Amino acid sequence: MVFKLRTRNAEFETGTFIPWVASGDATVSDDVACSGFWTARLGPGTGYIQQDGVAYPNRSFEIEFRVGAVGGLATSPLVVTLDFYDEPTFGQFFQWEQQRERSGGAYLPLPEPQPKGRLLRRFSFTVPAADIPTVGGATPVGCLKFDLDAGLSPNNTRRFRLTFSKPVAGGADLIVDAIHVIERTVP
Ligand SMILES: [Ca+2]
């Protein structure tokens, strides 16, 4: 069996989002993290983070991550989606990412967010607000760890798009950290 870790900057320890793309109230923070020192932080409004990557067809996918609510009660769920696309090349989105990386992470306007290609399958999972533990104190803090079976990538899969979103404004900020997409060959 062959496995690959498909997310890049999975732990946010670069202190930047690159190559994640963030929208709305989403920051990279070193106040309180689930692992290491840095984490993605969503809130107080709505927001999401998203990453595109290479994926092969007919592989089994898992999503690992940690989540916590900083210093109070979560009132928003956390929604995870993993989309599989058939487009073999990266579009404007990826070129933008490369350009941003070369420029040292300088601000560039966000590109058109729609990926090229056809959506083949969507895996979606919601962590209810009531299940997200309140965390605080010295970093790293004890977040809730998930290990989701996201099923098989369909025929013609060439790329994934992973999104974590806080869809409801208000409540404690959510931290999401140590995000790994694991692709395995099926025995
Ligand atoms: Ca981290």
Boltz pocket constraint, residues with backbone or C-beta under 6 A from the ligand:
constraints:
  - pocket:
      binder: B
      contacts: [[A, 10], [A, 11], [A, 12], [A, 13], [A, 33], [A, 34], [A, 35], [A, 36], [A, 37], [A, 38], [A, 39], [A, 177], [A, 178]]
      max_distance: 6.0
